[in-house]
């Protein structure tokens, strides 16, 4: 099978971690008889430096012409002083909107080999952490109007939060379908005791639930959900929520698993062309030092194979290799533990490649 993959190396540690994911994909291609063609795309700070734009139209077009997009990380303090509409992160927002990827799916899973790295008490971790947050990605307050003006001589900022029932229904369906493939439990998270947008969210979710009688739907206010994720994460199977709430909760969920460097994510829409990326940032303070953890990016590549290319066996092979790597006691600096063997970014990628085999 031949697949075209747009590759955004980005800023900071992005090029280093992407390089390891590409090595893994090349190993999979050779093992299973596929051809992956990689097309480099400039986005983020590097695109600002080169083109004066965080995502030029020609670069976006490369992504839209691909079968999927693999992204490292964008941004950094170097571009803190550029105008707001030109910040590296604006390129990412435009990419998501251009691709029409409205669902960000971020698993929170603790690898048993890293259980001691979780900040939670052992008795909580031992109950299990294995859930996924389905976050609406191209609506809500991040995509509403943003204005700052003088009102009666007082500087006043306004950010508008808007959702319509169609946007809620399509992300709700992703939540229900995801739960149907897992433990058949879906928790809808909102703030319906305060926000009109959340009251509409709750109404649409309950109407949609009638089409999924095999999935148990529950409701939870976002502040309570934030507490429950650290108090009893084992209660969750799938969480579905709006853009800003999902942004915050998914970062919290990633930290209870022990390392943000281990977590992949996918962003999907109506087509199979998805955006796959680790959830950590560009970490410019360690860029070029060969100490970054590439596993989140490698597992993002595995998600791409599974969800966009229907290559479940190949995705399983990558995940088994990551498990074998951890079993052997190798660790990058962010998850280093006593008695383990510390390796750098490049060596981590090479070791995982060496462990990829057919079942």
Secondary structure as UniProt FT lines:
FT   STRAND          2..10
FT   TURN            12..13
FT   HELIX           14..32
FT   STRAND          35..40
FT   HELIX           45..51
FT   TURN            54..55
FT   HELIX           57..64
FT   STRAND          68..73
FT   HELIX           77..79
FT   TURN            80..81
FT   HELIX           84..86
FT   HELIX           88..99
FT   STRAND          103..109
FT   HELIX           112..117
FT   HELIX           122..125
FT   TURN            126..127
FT   STRAND          130..136
FT   HELIX           140..143
FT   STRAND          146..151
FT   TURN            152..153
FT   STRAND          154..159
FT   HELIX           165..180
FT   TURN            181..183
FT   STRAND          185..190
FT   TURN            192..194
FT   HELIX           196..209
FT   TURN            210..211
FT   TURN            213..214
FT   STRAND          216..221
FT   HELIX           222..231
FT   HELIX           233..235
FT   STRAND          238..241
FT   HELIX           243..255
FT   TURN            256..257
FT   HELIX           260..262
FT   STRAND          264..268
FT   STRAND          275..278
FT   HELIX           284..286
FT   TURN            287..288
FT   HELIX           295..307
FT   HELIX           312..327
FT   TURN            328..329
FT   STRAND          330..331
FT   HELIX           333..335
FT   TURN            338..339
FT   STRAND          341..342
FT   HELIX           345..354
//
